[in-house]
Amino acid sequence: MILLSGIPSESSLARVHQQVTELGVPHLLVNQRWVRELAMACEVNGAGVTGYLTVRGIDYPVEAFTGVFLRLMDDAELPEVRSEAEGSPLRRHSRDLHETLYRWSQIAPAVVVNRPDAMASNGSKPYQAQLIAEQGLEVPATLLTTDPEEVLHFRRHHGRLVYKSISGARSVVRELQDEDLARLDDIRWCPVQFQEYVDGLDVRVHVVGRQVFATAIRSEASDYRYAMRLLGDAPALTAVELSDPLAEQCIKLTAALGLEFSGIDLRVTPDGRSVCFEVNPSPAFSYYESHTGQPIAAAVARHLAGIAQSSPTPAFAASR
Amino acid sequence: MWLVLCDDWDLAAQWAYQGLRERGLAPVEMVTAGALAHAASWTHRVSTSGSRIEVRFADGRRLDSQQIAGTLNRLGSVWNAGTASAVEADRAYAAQEFYAFCVSWLKSLPGVVVNRPAYLGVGGRWRHPSEWAMLAAEAGLQIRPYRLPGQGWSTSSLQPRSSAGGRTVIVLNDAVFGLASDNPLAQSCGRLARLADADLLGVDLIPDRDGTWRFADATPCPDLRIGGAPLLDSLSAMLGEEAALR
Protein backbone atom coordinates (compact mmCIF):
# COMPACT_ATOMS: atom_id res chain seq x y z
CA MET A 1 0.00 0.00 0.00
CA ILE A 2 1.18 3.53 -0.78
CA LEU A 3 0.86 6.25 1.85
CA LEU A 4 0.37 9.77 0.56
CA SER A 5 0.22 12.63 3.03
CA GLY A 6 0.07 16.41 2.99
CA ILE A 7 -2.59 18.84 1.83
CA PRO A 8 -4.55 17.01 -0.90
CA SER A 9 -5.21 20.17 -2.92
CA GLU A 10 -1.49 20.96 -3.16
CA SER A 11 -0.76 20.42 -6.83
CA SER A 12 2.20 18.02 -6.59
CA LEU A 13 0.41 15.76 -4.10
CA ALA A 14 -2.83 15.98 -6.09
CA ARG A 15 -1.09 14.89 -9.29
CA VAL A 16 0.66 11.93 -7.67
CA HIS A 17 -2.59 10.90 -5.97
CA GLN A 18 -4.39 10.98 -9.32
CA GLN A 19 -1.71 8.83 -10.93
CA VAL A 20 -1.66 6.32 -8.07
CA THR A 21 -5.44 6.07 -8.36
CA GLU A 22 -5.23 5.50 -12.12
CA LEU A 23 -2.61 2.80 -11.59
CA GLY A 24 -5.11 1.00 -9.40
CA VAL A 25 -2.55 0.50 -6.64
CA PRO A 26 -3.87 0.27 -3.05
CA HIS A 27 -3.19 3.57 -1.35
CA LEU A 28 -4.12 5.78 1.55
CA LEU A 29 -4.34 9.56 1.25
CA VAL A 30 -3.98 11.25 4.62
CA ASN A 31 -4.95 14.89 4.86
CA GLN A 32 -2.75 16.64 7.42
CA ARG A 33 -5.73 18.80 8.35
CA TRP A 34 -7.45 15.74 9.84
CA VAL A 35 -4.92 16.13 12.66
CA ARG A 36 -7.57 15.64 15.35
CA GLU A 37 -8.52 12.27 13.84
CA LEU A 38 -5.00 11.00 13.25
CA ALA A 39 -2.64 9.15 15.54
CA MET A 40 0.57 7.21 15.09
CA ALA A 41 2.64 5.00 17.37
CA CYS A 42 5.69 2.94 16.43
CA GLU A 43 8.22 0.74 18.13
CA VAL A 44 11.73 -0.03 17.00
CA ASN A 45 12.81 -3.45 18.22
CA GLY A 46 15.05 -6.26 17.13
CA ALA A 47 12.61 -7.16 14.34
CA GLY A 48 12.57 -3.69 12.78
CA VAL A 49 9.91 -1.03 13.10
CA THR A 50 6.28 -1.86 13.77
CA GLY A 51 3.24 0.21 14.69
CA TYR A 52 0.01 1.76 13.56
CA LEU A 53 -1.19 4.84 11.76
CA THR A 54 -4.75 5.52 12.88
CA VAL A 55 -6.85 7.47 10.41
CA ARG A 56 -10.39 8.39 11.41
CA GLY A 57 -10.77 5.37 13.63
CA ILE A 58 -9.11 2.82 11.33
CA ASP A 59 -5.73 1.34 12.25
CA TYR A 60 -3.25 0.73 9.44
CA PRO A 61 -0.12 -1.28 10.34
CA VAL A 62 2.92 0.69 9.23
CA GLU A 63 4.48 -2.51 7.89
CA ALA A 64 1.80 -2.42 5.15
CA PHE A 65 3.22 0.77 3.62
CA THR A 66 5.68 -0.12 0.86
CA GLY A 67 5.70 3.33 -0.72
CA VAL A 68 5.55 6.72 1.03
CA PHE A 69 5.07 10.15 -0.54
CA LEU A 70 5.14 13.03 1.95
CA ARG A 71 4.46 16.65 1.10
CA LEU A 72 3.97 17.85 4.65
CA MET A 73 3.51 21.49 5.51
CA ASP A 74 4.78 22.86 8.84
CA ASP A 75 2.24 21.41 11.25
CA ALA A 76 2.40 24.53 13.45
CA GLU A 77 0.92 26.42 10.49
CA LEU A 78 -2.04 24.09 9.94
CA PRO A 79 -5.26 26.11 10.27
CA GLU A 80 -6.44 23.65 12.91
CA VAL A 81 -3.30 24.22 15.00
CA ARG A 82 -2.20 27.78 14.26
CA SER A 83 -4.57 29.48 16.69
CA GLU A 84 -3.95 26.97 19.48
CA ALA A 85 -2.19 28.19 22.60
CA GLU A 86 1.44 27.19 23.07
CA GLY A 87 1.51 23.75 24.70
CA SER A 88 -2.18 23.03 24.17
CA PRO A 89 -3.16 19.34 23.96
CA LEU A 90 -3.92 19.61 20.23
CA ARG A 91 -0.65 21.38 19.51
CA ARG A 92 1.27 18.70 21.44
CA HIS A 93 -0.68 15.94 19.71
CA SER A 94 0.07 17.45 16.30
CA ARG A 95 3.79 17.73 17.07
CA ASP A 96 3.97 14.14 18.33
CA LEU A 97 2.07 12.88 15.29
CA HIS A 98 4.27 14.69 12.79
CA GLU A 99 7.49 13.87 14.62
CA THR A 100 6.52 10.19 14.63
CA LEU A 101 5.59 10.25 10.95
CA TYR A 102 8.83 12.06 10.13
CA ARG A 103 11.02 9.69 12.18
CA TRP A 104 9.25 6.59 10.92
CA SER A 105 9.70 7.72 7.30
CA GLN A 106 13.45 7.98 7.98
CA ILE A 107 13.74 4.31 8.94
CA ALA A 108 10.77 2.62 7.25
CA PRO A 109 11.70 -0.33 4.98
CA ALA A 110 9.80 1.27 2.10
CA VAL A 111 10.36 3.47 -0.94
CA VAL A 112 10.18 6.90 0.70
CA VAL A 113 10.02 9.99 -1.50
CA ASN A 114 12.16 11.41 0.04
CA ARG A 115 13.65 10.40 3.38
CA PRO A 116 13.78 13.50 5.60
CA ASP A 117 17.45 13.38 6.51
CA ALA A 118 18.49 12.87 2.88
CA MET A 119 16.77 16.15 2.08
CA ALA A 120 19.06 18.03 4.45
CA SER A 121 22.00 18.56 2.10
CA ASN A 122 20.00 21.31 0.41
CA GLY A 123 20.21 23.25 3.69
CA SER A 124 23.72 24.40 2.72
CA LYS A 125 24.16 25.22 -0.94
CA PRO A 126 27.98 25.28 -0.97
CA TYR A 127 28.07 22.02 1.01
CA GLN A 128 25.75 20.46 -1.55
CA ALA A 129 27.86 21.98 -4.36
CA GLN A 130 30.85 20.01 -3.05
CA LEU A 131 28.77 16.81 -3.12
CA ILE A 132 27.69 17.65 -6.68
CA ALA A 133 31.29 18.23 -7.77
CA GLU A 134 32.29 14.89 -6.22
CA GLN A 135 29.87 13.24 -8.63
CA GLY A 136 31.66 14.79 -11.60
CA LEU A 137 29.26 17.61 -12.44
CA GLU A 138 30.52 21.14 -12.96
CA VAL A 139 29.53 23.72 -10.34
CA PRO A 140 29.89 27.50 -10.60
CA ALA A 141 32.93 29.19 -9.07
CA THR A 142 31.73 30.37 -5.68
CA LEU A 143 33.14 32.72 -3.05
CA LEU A 144 31.78 32.97 0.48
CA THR A 145 33.43 35.69 2.48
CA THR A 146 33.28 38.50 5.01
CA ASP A 147 36.06 40.36 3.21
CA PRO A 148 34.96 43.05 0.71
CA GLU A 149 38.41 43.03 -0.93
CA GLU A 150 38.01 39.35 -1.79
CA VAL A 151 34.69 40.12 -3.49
CA LEU A 152 36.26 42.86 -5.59
CA HIS A 153 39.10 40.53 -6.55
CA PHE A 154 36.62 37.74 -7.41
CA ARG A 155 34.62 40.21 -9.52
CA ARG A 156 37.70 41.36 -11.39
CA HIS A 157 38.47 37.73 -12.20
CA HIS A 158 34.98 36.54 -13.15
CA GLY A 159 33.22 39.70 -14.33
CA ARG A 160 29.51 39.41 -13.68
CA LEU A 161 28.57 37.97 -10.26
CA VAL A 162 25.34 36.95 -8.56
CA TYR A 163 24.69 36.71 -4.84
CA LYS A 164 22.21 34.49 -3.03
CA SER A 165 21.51 32.81 0.29
CA ILE A 166 23.92 30.14 1.58
CA SER A 167 21.26 28.20 3.44
CA GLY A 168 18.04 26.62 2.27
CA ALA A 169 16.21 29.89 2.96
CA ARG A 170 14.53 30.86 -0.26
CA SER A 171 16.05 33.98 -1.76
CA VAL A 172 15.95 35.81 -5.07
CA VAL A 173 19.22 35.39 -6.94
CA ARG A 174 20.43 38.89 -7.82
CA GLU A 175 23.27 40.16 -9.92
CA LEU A 176 25.88 42.24 -8.10
CA GLN A 177 25.65 45.75 -9.54
CA ASP A 178 28.02 48.70 -9.24
CA GLU A 179 25.62 50.43 -6.84
CA ASP A 180 25.74 47.37 -4.52
CA LEU A 181 29.45 47.97 -3.92
CA ALA A 182 28.66 50.94 -1.69
CA ARG A 183 27.19 48.55 0.91
CA LEU A 184 29.77 45.80 0.47
CA ASP A 185 31.14 46.52 3.96
CA ASP A 186 27.92 44.99 5.37
CA ILE A 187 29.24 41.50 4.59
CA ARG A 188 31.76 41.80 7.44
CA TRP A 189 29.02 40.70 9.86
CA CYS A 190 28.26 37.36 8.26
CA PRO A 191 29.65 35.50 5.21
CA VAL A 192 27.79 36.12 1.96
CA GLN A 193 27.77 33.87 -1.08
CA PHE A 194 28.84 35.23 -4.46
CA GLN A 195 28.92 33.19 -7.63
CA GLU A 196 30.25 33.71 -11.12
CA TYR A 197 27.40 34.57 -13.46
CA VAL A 198 26.96 31.63 -15.81
CA ASP A 199 25.34 32.53 -19.11
CA GLY A 200 23.15 29.96 -20.79
CA LEU A 201 19.90 28.08 -20.87
CA ASP A 202 18.26 26.98 -17.62
CA VAL A 203 17.34 23.30 -17.56
CA ARG A 204 15.40 21.72 -14.69
CA VAL A 205 16.00 17.99 -14.55
CA HIS A 206 13.60 15.83 -12.58
CA VAL A 207 15.00 12.42 -11.71
CA VAL A 208 12.65 9.72 -10.48
CA GLY A 209 14.64 6.60 -9.67
CA ARG A 210 16.25 6.03 -13.06
CA GLN A 211 13.85 8.11 -15.13
CA VAL A 212 14.88 11.57 -16.28
CA PHE A 213 12.69 14.49 -17.39
CA ALA A 214 14.45 17.61 -18.58
CA THR A 215 12.74 20.96 -19.09
CA ALA A 216 14.39 24.00 -20.70
CA ILE A 217 13.36 27.38 -19.33
CA ARG A 218 13.83 30.46 -21.45
CA SER A 219 13.80 33.70 -19.48
CA GLU A 220 15.65 37.01 -19.37
CA ALA A 221 15.58 37.11 -15.56
CA SER A 222 18.64 36.14 -13.49
CA ASP A 223 16.23 33.94 -11.47
CA TYR A 224 13.47 32.60 -13.70
CA ARG A 225 11.28 31.72 -10.71
CA TYR A 226 10.73 35.44 -10.26
CA ALA A 227 10.64 36.43 -13.95
CA MET A 228 7.07 37.66 -13.76
CA ARG A 229 7.77 39.79 -10.70
CA LEU A 230 11.14 41.08 -11.88
CA LEU A 231 10.47 41.56 -15.60
CA GLY A 232 6.74 41.08 -16.04
CA ASP A 233 7.45 38.30 -18.49
CA ALA A 234 6.61 34.61 -17.91
CA PRO A 235 9.36 32.11 -18.76
CA ALA A 236 8.85 29.66 -21.63
CA LEU A 237 9.16 25.97 -20.67
CA THR A 238 9.95 23.21 -23.16
CA ALA A 239 10.66 19.51 -22.75
CA VAL A 240 14.18 18.65 -23.90
CA GLU A 241 16.37 15.56 -24.02
CA LEU A 242 19.68 15.26 -22.19
CA SER A 243 22.66 13.42 -23.59
CA ASP A 244 22.92 9.91 -22.18
CA PRO A 245 26.08 10.68 -20.13
CA LEU A 246 24.50 13.80 -18.59
CA ALA A 247 21.27 11.93 -17.80
CA GLU A 248 23.33 9.18 -16.19
CA GLN A 249 25.23 11.75 -14.11
CA CYS A 250 21.94 13.21 -12.88
CA ILE A 251 20.71 9.74 -11.89
CA LYS A 252 24.01 9.03 -10.12
CA LEU A 253 23.92 12.36 -8.29
CA THR A 254 20.36 11.78 -7.07
CA ALA A 255 21.28 8.36 -5.75
CA ALA A 256 24.47 9.66 -4.13
CA LEU A 257 22.42 12.20 -2.18
CA GLY A 258 20.17 9.39 -0.96
CA LEU A 259 17.18 10.72 -2.89
CA GLU A 260 14.51 8.83 -4.84
CA PHE A 261 13.23 11.98 -6.53
CA SER A 262 15.09 15.22 -7.24
CA GLY A 263 14.87 18.47 -9.15
CA ILE A 264 18.31 19.38 -10.48
CA ASP A 265 19.00 22.92 -11.67
CA LEU A 266 21.43 23.04 -14.58
CA ARG A 267 22.48 25.80 -16.89
CA VAL A 268 23.76 24.79 -20.32
CA THR A 269 26.31 27.34 -21.53
CA PRO A 270 26.66 28.51 -25.14
CA ASP A 271 29.82 26.37 -25.44
CA GLY A 272 27.91 23.26 -24.32
CA ARG A 273 28.98 22.88 -20.68
CA SER A 274 26.36 21.85 -18.14
CA VAL A 275 26.78 23.69 -14.84
CA CYS A 276 24.84 22.43 -11.85
CA PHE A 277 23.51 24.98 -9.34
CA GLU A 278 21.63 22.83 -6.88
CA VAL A 279 19.55 19.75 -6.25
CA ASN A 280 16.07 20.30 -4.85
CA PRO A 281 14.97 17.34 -2.72
CA SER A 282 11.32 18.36 -2.68
CA PRO A 283 10.72 19.71 -6.17
CA ALA A 284 7.48 21.47 -7.00
CA PHE A 285 7.34 19.53 -10.25
CA SER A 286 3.72 20.37 -11.11
CA TYR A 287 4.83 23.77 -12.52
CA TYR A 288 7.02 21.99 -15.09
CA GLU A 289 4.58 19.16 -15.76
CA SER A 290 1.67 21.53 -16.37
CA HIS A 291 3.68 23.51 -18.95
CA THR A 292 5.22 20.57 -20.81
CA GLY A 293 2.99 17.57 -20.25
CA GLN A 294 5.97 15.52 -19.07
CA PRO A 295 4.56 12.57 -17.05
CA ILE A 296 6.54 13.25 -13.88
CA ALA A 297 3.71 12.47 -11.44
CA ALA A 298 3.08 9.20 -13.27
CA ALA A 299 6.74 8.28 -12.89
CA VAL A 300 6.63 9.09 -9.17
CA ALA A 301 3.49 6.96 -8.78
CA ARG A 302 5.07 4.00 -10.58
CA HIS A 303 8.25 4.39 -8.54
CA LEU A 304 6.27 4.35 -5.30
CA ALA A 305 4.46 1.24 -6.52
CA GLY A 306 7.74 -0.47 -7.33
CA ILE A 307 6.85 -0.78 -11.00
CA ALA A 308 9.98 -0.96 -13.14
CA GLN A 309 10.61 2.11 -15.28
CA SER A 310 12.07 2.16 -18.75
CA SER A 311 15.51 3.63 -18.20
CA PRO A 312 17.60 5.58 -18.53
CA THR A 313 16.19 6.91 -21.78
CA PRO A 314 14.36 10.19 -21.17
CA ALA A 315 10.64 9.86 -21.69
CA PHE A 316 10.33 12.82 -24.01
CA ALA A 317 11.72 13.45 -27.43
CA ALA A 318 13.87 16.51 -27.99
CA SER A 319 11.97 19.62 -28.89
CA ARG A 320 14.62 22.28 -28.63
CA MET B 1 49.52 21.38 10.23
CA TRP B 2 46.96 19.35 12.17
CA LEU B 3 43.81 20.80 13.66
CA VAL B 4 41.79 19.98 16.73
CA LEU B 5 38.39 21.66 16.37
CA CYS B 6 36.25 21.62 19.48
CA ASP B 7 33.86 23.42 21.74
CA ASP B 8 35.46 25.64 24.36
CA TRP B 9 34.71 23.34 27.30
CA ASP B 10 35.78 20.08 25.61
CA LEU B 11 38.26 18.56 28.06
CA ALA B 12 38.59 15.38 25.99
CA ALA B 13 39.70 17.47 23.00
CA GLN B 14 42.32 19.23 25.12
CA TRP B 15 43.56 15.86 26.30
CA ALA B 16 43.75 14.62 22.71
CA TYR B 17 45.54 17.81 21.62
CA GLN B 18 48.26 17.25 24.22
CA GLY B 19 48.49 13.56 23.38
CA LEU B 20 48.83 14.18 19.64
CA ARG B 21 51.61 16.69 20.25
CA GLU B 22 53.42 14.21 22.49
CA ARG B 23 53.21 11.67 19.70
CA GLY B 24 55.06 13.95 17.33
CA LEU B 25 52.33 15.48 15.21
CA ALA B 26 53.57 19.02 14.62
CA PRO B 27 52.34 21.60 14.43
CA VAL B 28 48.96 20.91 16.00
CA GLU B 29 46.57 23.85 16.44
CA MET B 30 43.58 23.76 18.72
CA VAL B 31 40.75 25.98 17.47
CA THR B 32 37.66 26.39 19.61
CA ALA B 33 34.12 27.35 18.65
CA GLY B 34 34.66 30.58 20.59
CA ALA B 35 37.72 31.50 18.52
CA LEU B 36 35.80 30.73 15.33
CA ALA B 37 32.87 32.85 16.54
CA HIS B 38 35.15 35.89 16.82
CA ALA B 39 37.19 35.28 13.65
CA ALA B 40 38.25 38.51 11.97
CA SER B 41 37.52 37.28 8.44
CA TRP B 42 36.44 34.24 6.48
CA THR B 43 37.09 33.34 2.86
CA HIS B 44 35.78 30.07 1.48
CA ARG B 45 35.93 29.07 -2.18
CA VAL B 46 34.05 26.26 -3.86
CA SER B 47 34.55 25.17 -7.45
CA THR B 48 34.55 22.08 -9.61
CA SER B 49 38.26 21.59 -9.03
CA GLY B 50 38.05 21.77 -5.23
CA SER B 51 37.36 23.96 -2.26
CA ARG B 52 39.37 26.01 0.21
CA ILE B 53 39.01 27.91 3.46
CA GLU B 54 41.03 30.78 4.90
CA VAL B 55 40.28 32.14 8.36
CA ARG B 56 41.95 35.07 10.10
CA PHE B 57 41.50 35.03 13.84
CA ALA B 58 41.24 37.97 16.21
CA ASP B 59 44.55 36.93 17.86
CA GLY B 60 46.40 37.13 14.53
CA ARG B 61 46.47 33.40 13.80
CA ARG B 62 45.65 32.38 10.25
CA LEU B 63 44.20 29.11 9.02
CA ASP B 64 44.63 28.09 5.39
CA SER B 65 43.25 24.72 4.35
CA GLN B 66 46.16 24.26 1.96
CA GLN B 67 48.40 23.84 5.01
CA ILE B 68 46.19 21.37 6.84
CA ALA B 69 47.09 17.67 6.80
CA GLY B 70 44.35 16.33 9.05
CA THR B 71 41.71 17.30 11.59
CA LEU B 72 40.15 15.96 14.73
CA ASN B 73 36.71 17.56 14.46
CA ARG B 74 34.68 17.64 17.66
CA LEU B 75 32.66 20.79 17.08
CA GLY B 76 29.25 20.52 18.66
CA SER B 77 28.05 23.97 17.81
CA VAL B 78 28.94 26.94 15.65
CA TRP B 79 27.98 30.53 16.18
CA ASN B 80 29.12 33.90 15.05
CA ALA B 81 29.59 37.00 17.17
CA GLY B 82 28.47 39.24 14.29
CA THR B 83 25.29 37.24 13.84
CA ALA B 84 24.49 37.42 17.53
CA SER B 85 24.51 41.21 17.34
CA ALA B 86 22.23 41.34 14.27
CA VAL B 87 18.87 43.09 14.60
CA GLU B 88 16.20 40.70 15.83
CA ALA B 89 14.41 40.48 12.48
CA ASP B 90 17.59 39.20 10.81
CA ARG B 91 19.06 37.11 13.62
CA ALA B 92 17.47 33.75 12.86
CA TYR B 93 18.22 34.09 9.14
CA ALA B 94 21.82 35.15 9.83
CA ALA B 95 22.31 32.20 12.19
CA GLN B 96 20.92 29.83 9.54
CA GLU B 97 23.26 31.33 6.95
CA PHE B 98 26.27 31.02 9.24
CA TYR B 99 25.48 27.41 10.09
CA ALA B 100 25.14 26.58 6.37
CA PHE B 101 28.46 28.31 5.78
CA CYS B 102 30.21 26.34 8.53
CA VAL B 103 28.94 22.98 7.28
CA SER B 104 30.49 23.81 3.92
CA TRP B 105 33.90 25.03 5.11
CA LEU B 106 34.21 22.04 7.43
CA LYS B 107 33.48 19.75 4.51
CA SER B 108 36.25 21.45 2.54
CA LEU B 109 38.94 20.48 5.06
CA PRO B 110 41.57 18.34 3.31
CA GLY B 111 43.22 15.14 4.49
CA VAL B 112 41.86 12.85 7.17
CA VAL B 113 38.98 14.45 9.08
CA VAL B 114 37.68 12.60 12.14
CA ASN B 115 34.69 12.98 11.94
CA ARG B 116 33.58 14.45 8.65
CA PRO B 117 30.79 16.99 9.10
CA ALA B 118 27.29 16.45 7.81
CA TYR B 119 24.48 18.92 7.40
CA LEU B 120 22.90 17.25 10.41
CA GLY B 121 25.87 17.66 12.71
CA VAL B 122 29.00 19.76 12.22
CA GLY B 123 31.06 17.31 14.32
CA GLY B 124 29.64 14.19 12.64
CA ARG B 125 26.23 13.08 11.48
CA TRP B 126 23.52 13.42 14.14
CA ARG B 127 20.92 10.63 14.20
CA HIS B 128 17.68 10.33 16.09
CA PRO B 129 17.62 7.58 18.76
CA SER B 130 15.08 5.64 16.68
CA GLU B 131 17.58 5.50 13.83
CA TRP B 132 20.43 4.52 16.15
CA ALA B 133 18.23 1.74 17.52
CA MET B 134 17.55 0.43 14.00
CA LEU B 135 21.23 0.55 13.06
CA ALA B 136 22.31 -1.06 16.34
CA ALA B 137 19.90 -3.95 15.81
CA GLU B 138 21.17 -4.36 12.24
CA ALA B 139 24.74 -4.40 13.60
CA GLY B 140 23.83 -7.29 15.87
CA LEU B 141 23.55 -5.43 19.17
CA GLN B 142 20.69 -6.18 21.52
CA ILE B 143 18.39 -3.22 21.88
CA ARG B 144 15.56 -2.27 24.17
CA PRO B 145 12.38 -1.36 22.28
CA TYR B 146 12.33 2.31 21.37
CA ARG B 147 8.89 3.88 21.13
CA LEU B 148 7.67 6.80 19.08
CA PRO B 149 6.31 9.24 20.09
CA GLY B 150 7.32 10.40 23.48
CA GLN B 151 10.57 8.69 24.47
CA GLY B 152 12.62 11.86 24.13
CA TRP B 153 15.91 12.54 22.45
CA SER B 154 18.24 10.06 24.05
CA THR B 155 17.90 6.35 24.45
CA SER B 156 19.96 6.51 27.62
CA SER B 157 18.99 9.87 29.06
CA LEU B 158 16.93 8.29 31.84
CA GLN B 159 19.60 5.81 32.70
CA PRO B 160 22.88 7.28 34.00
CA ARG B 161 25.69 5.07 32.76
CA SER B 162 27.57 5.01 36.05
CA SER B 163 24.62 3.99 38.23
CA ALA B 164 23.46 1.43 35.68
CA GLY B 165 26.93 -0.09 35.46
CA GLY B 166 27.14 0.86 31.82
CA ARG B 167 30.22 1.22 29.67
CA THR B 168 31.26 3.20 26.63
CA VAL B 169 33.10 1.56 23.78
CA ILE B 170 34.92 3.69 21.24
CA VAL B 171 35.37 2.67 17.63
CA LEU B 172 38.07 4.44 15.67
CA ASN B 173 38.72 3.46 12.08
CA ASP B 174 37.49 -0.13 12.72
CA ALA B 175 39.58 -0.56 15.89
CA VAL B 176 37.58 -0.97 19.10
CA PHE B 177 38.68 0.50 22.45
CA GLY B 178 37.11 -0.54 25.72
CA LEU B 179 36.48 -4.20 24.83
CA ALA B 180 38.67 -7.08 23.73
CA SER B 181 38.71 -7.19 19.96
CA ASP B 182 37.55 -10.83 19.88
CA ASN B 183 34.49 -9.99 21.98
CA PRO B 184 31.38 -10.35 19.76
CA LEU B 185 30.13 -7.07 21.22
CA ALA B 186 33.22 -5.32 19.91
CA GLN B 187 32.57 -6.72 16.46
CA SER B 188 28.98 -5.47 16.59
CA CYS B 189 30.13 -2.02 17.69
CA GLY B 190 32.55 -1.97 14.76
CA ARG B 191 29.71 -2.92 12.42
CA LEU B 192 27.58 -0.13 13.88
CA ALA B 193 30.28 2.46 13.15
CA ARG B 194 30.53 1.18 9.58
CA LEU B 195 26.73 1.27 9.12
CA ALA B 196 26.72 4.81 10.50
CA ASP B 197 29.60 5.75 8.20
CA ALA B 198 31.48 7.16 11.23
CA ASP B 199 35.27 6.94 11.53
CA LEU B 200 34.92 7.68 15.23
CA LEU B 201 31.96 6.53 17.27
CA GLY B 202 31.22 6.16 20.96
CA VAL B 203 28.77 3.38 21.78
CA ASP B 204 27.09 3.30 25.19
CA LEU B 205 26.11 -0.15 26.45
CA ILE B 206 24.09 -0.99 29.54
CA PRO B 207 23.63 -4.36 31.23
CA ASP B 208 20.24 -5.97 31.72
CA ARG B 209 19.41 -7.86 34.90
CA ASP B 210 20.36 -11.08 33.15
CA GLY B 211 23.78 -9.67 32.30
CA THR B 212 23.06 -9.10 28.61
CA TRP B 213 24.70 -5.94 27.31
CA ARG B 214 22.29 -3.78 25.37
CA PHE B 215 22.77 -0.76 23.15
CA ALA B 216 21.87 2.50 24.90
CA ASP B 217 23.15 5.33 22.73
CA ALA B 218 25.83 6.37 20.26
CA THR B 219 27.67 9.59 19.56
CA PRO B 220 30.22 10.78 16.98
CA CYS B 221 31.79 12.88 19.77
CA PRO B 222 32.61 10.52 22.65
CA ASP B 223 34.90 11.17 25.61
CA LEU B 224 38.17 10.06 24.00
CA ARG B 225 39.87 9.63 27.38
CA ILE B 226 38.01 6.34 27.74
CA GLY B 227 40.25 4.91 25.01
CA GLY B 228 43.42 6.04 26.80
CA ALA B 229 46.88 5.97 25.26
CA PRO B 230 46.11 3.17 22.73
CA LEU B 231 43.36 5.31 21.20
CA LEU B 232 45.69 8.29 20.95
CA ASP B 233 48.30 6.09 19.26
CA SER B 234 45.73 5.04 16.65
CA LEU B 235 44.38 8.55 16.19
CA SER B 236 47.88 9.92 15.74
CA ALA B 237 48.70 7.23 13.19
CA MET B 238 45.43 7.80 11.35
CA LEU B 239 45.87 11.58 11.15
CA GLY B 240 49.50 11.26 10.17
CA GLU B 241 48.91 8.60 7.55
CA GLU B 242 47.85 10.87 4.72
CA ALA B 243 50.64 13.35 5.41
CA ALA B 244 53.13 10.48 5.19
CA LEU B 245 51.72 9.55 1.77
CA ARG B 246 52.10 13.10 0.42
Interface residues (C-beta under 8 A of the other chain):
Chain A: M40 A41 C42 E43 V44 N45 G46 G48 V49 G51 D96 L97 E99 T100 R103 W104 Q106 I107 D117 A120 S121 G123 S124 K125 P126 Y127 A129 Q130 A133 L137 E138 V139 P140 A141 T142 L143 L144 T145 T146 D147 E150 S165 I166 S167 G168 A169 R188 W189 C190 P191
Chain B: S41 W42 T43 H44 R45 V46 S47 T48 G50 S51 N80 G82 T83 S85 A86 Y93 A94 Q96 E97 F98 Y99 A100 F101 V103 S104 W105 K107 S108 A118 Y119 L120 R127 H128 S130 E131 A133 M134 A137 Q142 I143 P145 Y146 R147 L148 P149 G150
